[in-house]
């Protein structure tokens, strides 16, 4: 392939590089949307928040036990879980 006019090709490329990165069409503001959650959805949300709060409390209790040195590890439960895992995944 032979290109005869390198100057115009170079100018076109330079003009493209110097062009600001602004969109050609302005964005329209999005319309607001009114969303209503059903009573069942609200119940589920409350249950999830309650469960999350309970989990956070349990984590705090465990952290405190670890800090105090009063957390006891039940090695037999850990061993049972390991054995069960390896039996099911082998």
Helices and strands as residue ranges (DSSP letters): H 6-18, H 39-68, H 75-88
